[in-house]
Amino acid sequence: MLWAAVLAATTIAIGAFGAHALERLVPEDAVASFETGVRYQMYHALALLVVGVASHISVATKKWVFFFFVFGILLFSGSIYILSLKTVLPFSPTFLGPVTPIGGLLFIVGWIRLAYGLLTNKR
């Protein structure tokens, strides 16, 4: 739950940067992509909070979901943030293009792992 709170706070800070500073730096389509990264980060931070407080979810399921969601945030949202800034960065981050769908896949696997944990819960 601590990580969920930290990720949510970080999301607000990143979103504020996107809303107030980013539109002066990059094209409109890059801002829209950036906002997608922020949205998915917040969705998964909130999901981690719910999973953390749910007493009927096993510790093993919580650990797997945490792993998949946190690494999904890093790869999916993180790559989108960097790719959105490509016009102002001193290097070309296009090598991160394939990283974004891997992060999305980790989100999907995390949700499937949560469903599996709920279906096989023996409590």
Backbone as numpy.savetxt, mean C-alpha at the origin, in Angstrom:
# Nx Ny Nz CAx CAy CAz Cx Cy Cz
-1.01 -3.59 14.95 -1.84 -2.40 14.95 -0.96 -1.14 14.95
0.21 -1.25 15.58 1.14 -0.13 15.56 1.55 0.21 14.13
1.89 -0.81 13.37 2.26 -0.59 11.97 1.12 0.01 11.18
-0.10 -0.41 11.46 -1.26 0.14 10.76 -1.37 1.64 11.04
-1.18 2.02 12.30 -1.26 3.43 12.66 -0.14 4.24 12.00
1.06 3.69 11.99 2.19 4.38 11.35 1.96 4.51 9.85
1.49 3.43 9.23 1.21 3.49 7.79 0.10 4.48 7.47
-0.93 4.54 8.30 -2.02 5.49 8.06 -1.51 6.93 8.21
-0.71 7.19 9.23 -0.16 8.54 9.42 0.74 8.92 8.24
1.54 7.98 7.80 2.41 8.21 6.65 1.59 8.48 5.40
0.48 7.77 5.27 -0.40 7.98 4.12 -0.94 9.40 4.10
-1.33 9.90 5.25 -1.85 11.27 5.33 -0.76 12.27 4.91
0.45 12.06 5.40 1.55 12.96 5.05 1.85 12.90 3.55
1.91 11.70 2.99 2.18 11.55 1.56 1.03 12.14 0.74
-0.20 11.90 1.19 -1.36 12.47 0.50 -1.36 13.99 0.52
-0.95 14.57 1.65 -0.88 16.03 1.75 0.16 16.58 0.78
1.30 15.90 0.69 2.31 16.30 -0.29 1.72 16.25 -1.70
1.03 15.16 -1.99 0.42 15.01 -3.31 -0.60 16.09 -3.61
-1.39 16.44 -2.60 -2.46 17.42 -2.81 -1.95 18.86 -2.89
-0.87 19.16 -2.18 -0.45 20.55 -2.09 0.82 20.91 -2.85
1.69 19.96 -3.08 2.96 20.29 -3.74 3.14 19.61 -5.09
2.60 18.42 -5.21 2.87 17.62 -6.40 2.33 18.23 -7.67
1.14 18.84 -7.61 0.54 19.35 -8.84 1.35 20.48 -9.47
2.24 21.10 -8.71 3.11 22.14 -9.27 4.36 21.55 -9.91
4.61 20.26 -9.63 5.86 19.64 -10.09 5.70 18.71 -11.29
4.56 18.04 -11.36 4.41 16.98 -12.37 3.09 17.15 -13.13
2.96 16.48 -14.28 1.72 16.55 -15.05 0.52 15.97 -14.29
-0.66 16.33 -14.74 -1.91 15.92 -14.10 -2.07 14.40 -14.02
-1.66 13.67 -15.06 -1.80 12.22 -15.04 -0.88 11.59 -13.98
0.26 12.21 -13.71 1.16 11.71 -12.67 0.54 11.93 -11.28
-0.17 13.05 -11.12 -0.86 13.31 -9.85 -1.94 12.26 -9.63
-2.67 11.93 -10.68 -3.72 10.91 -10.57 -3.13 9.56 -10.19
-2.01 9.19 -10.78 -1.35 7.93 -10.42 -0.89 7.96 -8.97
-0.32 9.07 -8.56 0.14 9.24 -7.18 -1.03 9.03 -6.21
-2.18 9.62 -6.54 -3.37 9.48 -5.69 -3.82 8.02 -5.60
-3.64 7.25 -6.67 -3.96 5.83 -6.62 -3.08 5.12 -5.60
-1.80 5.44 -5.60 -0.90 4.86 -4.62 -1.30 5.20 -3.19
-1.69 6.46 -2.97 -2.13 6.90 -1.65 -3.38 6.15 -1.22
-4.33 6.04 -2.13 -5.59 5.36 -1.83 -5.36 3.90 -1.43
-4.57 3.19 -2.21 -4.31 1.79 -1.90 -3.51 1.62 -0.61
-2.61 2.55 -0.33 -1.88 2.48 0.93 -2.84 2.63 2.11
-3.76 3.58 2.02 -4.69 3.79 3.13 -5.65 2.61 3.27
-6.14 2.09 2.16 -7.03 0.92 2.24 -6.36 -0.20 3.03
-5.11 -0.44 2.73 -4.42 -1.58 3.35 -3.95 -1.27 4.77
-3.67 -0.01 5.06 -3.36 0.36 6.44 -4.61 0.15 7.32
-5.76 0.57 6.82 -7.00 0.37 7.57 -7.35 -1.11 7.70
-7.10 -1.86 6.63 -7.36 -3.30 6.70 -6.46 -3.95 7.75
-5.20 -3.53 7.84 -4.30 -4.06 8.86 -4.80 -3.74 10.26
-5.37 -2.56 10.43 -5.92 -2.18 11.73 -7.08 -3.09 12.10
-7.97 -3.33 11.17 -9.12 -4.21 11.42 -8.66 -5.63 11.72
-7.73 -6.13 10.92 -7.20 -7.48 11.16 -6.53 -7.55 12.53
-5.81 -6.51 12.89 -5.13 -6.49 14.18 -6.06 -6.56 15.37
-7.22 -5.94 15.29 -8.15 -5.93 16.43 -9.12 -7.11 16.41
-9.16 -7.84 15.33 -10.10 -8.97 15.20 -9.58 -10.16 16.00
-10.25 -10.47 17.09 -9.79 -11.55 17.97 -10.03 -12.93 17.38
-10.92 -13.04 16.43 -11.23 -14.35 15.84 -10.31 -14.74 14.69
-9.33 -13.88 14.37 -8.36 -14.20 13.33 -7.10 -14.73 14.01
-6.60 -15.86 13.54 -5.43 -16.48 14.17 -4.19 -15.61 14.01
-3.25 -15.79 14.91 -1.99 -15.05 14.86 -1.24 -15.35 13.56
-1.25 -16.60 13.13 -0.57 -16.97 11.89 -1.17 -16.22 10.71
-2.49 -16.16 10.63 -3.14 -15.42 9.54 -2.78 -13.95 9.61
-2.81 -13.38 10.81 -2.44 -11.96 10.96 -1.03 -11.70 10.47
-0.10 -12.59 10.79 1.29 -12.40 10.37 1.42 -12.45 8.85
0.77 -13.43 8.22 0.85 -13.53 6.76 0.22 -12.32 6.08
-0.95 -11.92 6.56 -1.63 -10.77 5.97 -0.77 -9.52 6.14
-0.18 -9.35 7.32 0.71 -8.22 7.57 1.84 -8.21 6.54
2.50 -9.35 6.38 3.62 -9.46 5.44 3.19 -9.07 4.02
2.11 -9.68 3.55 1.67 -9.41 2.18 1.23 -7.95 2.00
0.50 -7.41 2.95 0.02 -6.03 2.81 1.16 -5.01 2.91
2.07 -5.19 3.85 3.15 -4.22 4.00 4.06 -4.24 2.77
4.43 -5.43 2.32 5.27 -5.48 1.12 4.49 -5.06 -0.12
3.19 -5.30 -0.13 2.36 -4.78 -1.22 2.37 -3.27 -1.25
2.25 -2.65 -0.08 2.31 -1.18 0.01 3.66 -0.67 -0.49
4.73 -1.29 -0.02 6.07 -0.84 -0.43 6.26 -0.95 -1.94
5.86 -2.08 -2.50 6.08 -2.29 -3.94 5.06 -1.56 -4.81
3.77 -1.68 -4.46 2.73 -1.06 -5.29 2.74 0.46 -5.12
2.43 0.92 -3.92 2.34 2.36 -3.70 3.71 3.02 -3.85
4.73 2.40 -3.28 6.07 2.99 -3.37 6.54 3.19 -4.79
6.34 2.20 -5.63 6.76 2.34 -7.03 5.94 3.40 -7.75
4.65 3.47 -7.44 3.81 4.51 -8.05 4.28 5.90 -7.63
4.62 6.07 -6.35 5.11 7.37 -5.89 6.35 7.79 -6.67
7.28 6.87 -6.79 8.53 7.20 -7.49 8.29 7.41 -8.98
7.49 6.55 -9.60 7.20 6.71 -11.03 6.45 8.01 -11.32
5.61 8.45 -10.39 4.88 9.71 -10.56 5.82 10.91 -10.56
6.96 10.76 -9.94 7.93 11.85 -9.85 9.00 11.80 -10.93
8.84 10.92 -11.92 9.91 10.70 -12.89 10.32 11.96 -13.65
9.43 12.92 -13.82 9.80 14.14 -14.57 10.69 15.07 -13.75
10.75 14.88 -12.44 11.58 15.75 -11.60 12.75 15.03 -10.96
12.84 13.73 -11.16 13.94 12.97 -10.58 15.19 13.05 -11.47
16.37 12.97 -10.86 17.60 13.05 -11.65 17.97 11.72 -12.33
17.10 10.74 -12.24 17.32 9.44 -12.88 15.99 8.95 -13.43
16.05 7.95 -14.28 14.83 7.39 -14.85 14.39 6.17 -14.04
13.24 6.29 -13.37 12.76 5.16 -12.55 11.91 4.16 -13.33
11.99 4.17 -14.64 11.13 3.29 -15.43 11.36 1.81 -15.14
12.53 1.47 -14.57 12.79 0.09 -14.20 11.81 -0.40 -13.13
11.13 0.53 -12.46 10.15 0.17 -11.43 8.79 -0.21 -12.01
8.59 0.00 -13.29 7.30 -0.33 -13.92 6.82 -1.74 -13.60
7.67 -2.76 -13.70 7.23 -4.13 -13.38 7.02 -4.39 -11.88
7.51 -3.50 -11.04 7.38 -3.69 -9.59 5.94 -3.43 -9.14
5.28 -2.48 -9.76 3.92 -2.11 -9.37 2.96 -3.31 -9.39
2.90 -4.07 -10.48 1.98 -5.21 -10.47 2.37 -6.31 -9.47
3.65 -6.41 -9.14 4.05 -7.38 -8.11 3.46 -6.96 -6.77
3.49 -5.67 -6.49 2.85 -5.17 -5.27 1.36 -5.43 -5.28
0.72 -5.22 -6.43 -0.71 -5.51 -6.54 -1.00 -6.98 -6.32
-0.13 -7.84 -6.84 -0.28 -9.27 -6.62 -0.15 -9.62 -5.14
0.77 -8.95 -4.44 0.89 -9.19 -2.99 -0.38 -8.78 -2.25
-1.02 -7.69 -2.67 -2.31 -7.31 -2.08 -3.34 -8.43 -2.28
-3.43 -8.91 -3.50 -4.39 -9.98 -3.81 -4.11 -11.22 -2.98
-2.85 -11.62 -2.92 -2.48 -12.80 -2.14 -2.79 -12.58 -0.66
-2.57 -11.37 -0.17 -2.90 -11.06 1.22 -4.38 -11.22 1.51
-5.22 -10.75 0.60 -6.66 -10.89 0.78 -7.08 -12.35 0.70
-6.47 -13.10 -0.21 -6.77 -14.53 -0.32 -6.32 -15.25 0.94
-5.15 -14.87 1.46 -4.65 -15.50 2.69 -5.57 -15.19 3.87
-6.10 -13.98 3.91 -7.06 -13.62 4.96 -8.31 -14.47 4.82
-8.83 -14.60 3.62 -10.02 -15.43 3.40 -9.76 -16.87 3.80
-8.61 -17.40 3.41 -8.24 -18.78 3.79 -8.18 -18.91 5.32
-7.57 -17.96 5.97 -7.47 -18.00 7.43 -8.84 -17.95 8.10
-9.74 -17.18 7.53 -11.09 -17.11 8.09 -11.86 -18.39 7.85
-11.67 -18.98 6.68 -12.38 -20.23 6.36 -11.89 -21.42 7.17
-10.63 -21.43 7.50 -10.05 -22.58 8.20 -9.89 -22.33 9.71
-10.44 -21.22 10.17 -10.33 -20.88 11.59 -11.03 -21.94 12.44
-10.33 -22.45 13.43 -10.87 -23.52 14.29 -11.36 -22.99 15.63
-11.44 -21.70 15.80 -11.88 -21.15 17.09 -13.37 -21.28 17.28
